[in-house]
Amino acid sequence: MRGYTYWTLMDNFEWTRGYAPIFGLCAVDRSTQVRTPKPSAHWLGRVAQANALIGIND
């Protein structure tokens, strides 16, 4: 594999489902607008740093 593009950085508004889907790398608190990296963001960061999936455990 040469590269990978993740769909979205932050949970966002989906036209058919509003704010219900939460699939971004960072969670967004809708009342304060605070962004918090999810475990998947940290995992993807480790994959990027290692430039490989080998040896990457949760």
C-alpha positions in Angstrom: 0.0 0.0 0.0 1.3 3.4 -0.9 -1.0 5.6 1.2 -4.2 6.0 3.1 -6.6 8.8 3.5 -8.9 8.9 6.5 -12.4 10.1 5.8 -12.6 13.0 8.3 -10.6 14.6 11.1 -13.6 15.6 13.2 -17.1 14.3 13.8 -19.2 16.4 11.4 -22.7 17.1 10.2 -24.1 14.4 7.9 -27.0 15.7 5.8 -29.2 12.6 6.3 -28.3 11.9 9.9 -27.5 15.2 11.5 -24.7 15.0 14.2 -25.6 11.4 15.0 -22.7 9.6 13.2 -19.4 9.9 15.1 -16.6 8.6 13.0 -13.9 11.3 13.0 -10.4 11.0 14.4 -11.3 13.7 17.0 -14.5 13.9 19.1 -16.2 17.2 19.2 -18.1 18.4 22.3 -21.0 20.2 20.6 -21.6 22.5 23.6 -18.0 23.7 24.1 -16.5 22.9 20.7 -13.6 21.2 22.5 -11.9 18.6 20.3 -10.4 15.5 21.8 -8.4 12.9 19.9 -9.9 9.5 19.9 -7.9 6.3 20.4 -8.0 5.7 16.6 -6.1 9.0 16.1 -3.3 7.9 18.3 -3.2 4.4 16.6 -3.1 6.0 13.2 -0.3 8.3 14.4 1.7 5.3 15.5 1.2 3.6 12.1 2.4 6.8 10.4 5.4 7.1 12.6 6.4 3.5 12.0 5.5 3.7 8.3 4.1 0.2 8.7 1.4 -1.9 10.2 3.9 -4.6 11.4 4.4 -4.4 15.2 1.6 -1.9 15.7 -0.6 -3.2 18.6 -3.6 -1.2 19.9 
